[in-house]
Amino acid sequence: MKTDKILSLLGLAQKAGKLVSGEFMTENAIKDGSARIVIVAEDASDNTKKKFSNSAAYYEIPIAIYGDKESVGHAIGKEFRASLAVTDDGFANAISRELRNRKEEA
């Protein structure tokens, strides 16, 4: 199985304490300005995707719809996670770069 670089980066960010997960914590990170990028699982509800898309757009924070709740949760050593925010510029830039590379390949 090919390792997923984005999920690996999320796991590293979690270990470094530079990631918050869950709806409440992600929302707080967006509002207090600590979020650098927001990740929402593809299988999250439409309401959740819309809520975080609107909030991220308002606060001018990049957002990506990526992975499924189980794989995102597993990557950070937790149960299912529909939303999370990376709070470190380095990790956020690396994830953004990887997402851009995947778009260009597709």
C-alpha positions as CSV (number, residue, x, y, z in Angstrom):
1,M,0.0,0.0,0.0
2,K,1.3,3.4,-1.0
3,T,1.7,5.8,1.9
4,D,-0.3,8.9,1.7
5,K,2.0,11.9,2.2
6,I,-0.8,14.2,3.3
7,L,-2.1,11.8,6.0
8,S,1.6,11.3,7.1
9,L,2.0,15.0,7.5
10,L,-1.2,15.2,9.5
11,G,0.1,12.5,11.8
12,L,3.4,14.4,12.3
13,A,1.5,17.6,13.0
14,Q,-0.6,15.8,15.6
15,K,2.5,14.4,17.3
16,A,4.1,17.9,17.3
17,G,1.0,19.4,18.9
18,K,0.3,21.5,15.8
19,L,-3.1,20.2,15.0
20,V,-6.6,20.4,16.5
21,S,-9.4,18.1,15.5
22,G,-13.1,17.8,16.0
23,E,-15.8,20.3,15.1
24,F,-15.6,22.5,18.2
25,M,-11.8,22.7,18.3
26,T,-11.5,23.3,14.5
27,E,-14.1,26.1,14.7
28,N,-12.2,27.7,17.6
29,A,-8.9,27.6,15.7
30,I,-10.5,29.2,12.7
31,K,-12.1,32.0,14.8
32,D,-9.0,32.7,17.0
33,G,-6.8,32.8,13.9
34,S,-4.5,29.9,14.8
35,A,-5.7,27.7,11.9
36,R,-3.4,27.7,8.9
37,I,-5.3,25.2,6.8
38,V,-8.5,23.4,7.5
39,I,-9.1,19.8,6.3
40,V,-12.7,18.4,6.1
41,A,-13.3,14.7,5.2
42,E,-15.0,14.0,1.9
43,D,-17.6,11.9,3.6
44,A,-18.5,14.6,6.2
45,S,-22.1,15.8,5.9
46,D,-22.9,18.5,3.4
47,N,-23.8,20.7,6.3
48,T,-20.4,20.3,7.9
49,K,-18.6,21.0,4.6
50,K,-20.7,24.1,4.0
51,K,-20.2,25.4,7.6
52,F,-16.4,25.1,7.5
53,S,-16.2,26.3,3.9
54,N,-18.1,29.5,4.8
55,S,-16.1,30.0,8.0
56,A,-12.7,29.4,6.4
57,A,-13.7,31.8,3.5
58,Y,-14.8,34.5,5.9
59,Y,-11.5,34.3,7.9
60,E,-9.5,33.8,4.7
61,I,-8.0,30.4,5.7
62,P,-7.4,27.7,3.0
63,I,-9.6,24.7,3.2
64,A,-9.3,21.2,1.6
65,I,-11.9,18.5,1.3
66,Y,-9.7,15.4,1.6
67,G,-9.8,11.8,2.6
68,D,-12.5,10.0,4.6
69,K,-13.3,10.3,8.3
70,E,-11.8,7.0,9.1
71,S,-8.5,7.5,7.3
72,V,-8.1,11.1,8.6
73,G,-8.9,9.9,12.2
74,H,-6.5,7.0,11.9
75,A,-3.7,9.2,10.6
76,I,-3.8,11.3,13.8
77,G,-4.3,8.4,16.1
78,K,-7.9,9.0,16.9
79,E,-11.3,7.6,16.0
80,F,-13.3,9.1,13.1
81,R,-12.6,12.8,12.4
82,A,-14.6,14.9,10.0
83,S,-12.7,18.2,10.5
84,L,-9.3,19.3,11.7
85,A,-7.1,22.4,11.5
86,V,-3.3,22.5,11.2
87,T,-1.9,25.4,13.3
88,D,1.7,25.4,12.1
89,D,2.8,27.3,8.9
90,G,5.4,24.7,8.0
91,F,3.0,21.7,8.1
92,A,0.2,23.8,6.4
93,N,2.5,24.8,3.6
94,A,3.7,21.2,3.0
95,I,0.1,20.0,2.9
96,S,-0.9,22.8,0.5
97,R,2.0,22.0,-1.7
98,E,1.1,18.3,-1.8
99,L,-2.5,19.1,-2.6
100,R,-1.5,21.3,-5.4
101,N,0.8,18.6,-6.8
102,R,-2.1,16.1,-6.8
103,K,-4.3,18.6,-8.7
104,E,-1.7,19.1,-11.3
105,E,-1.2,15.3,-11.8
106,A,-5.0,14.7,-12.2
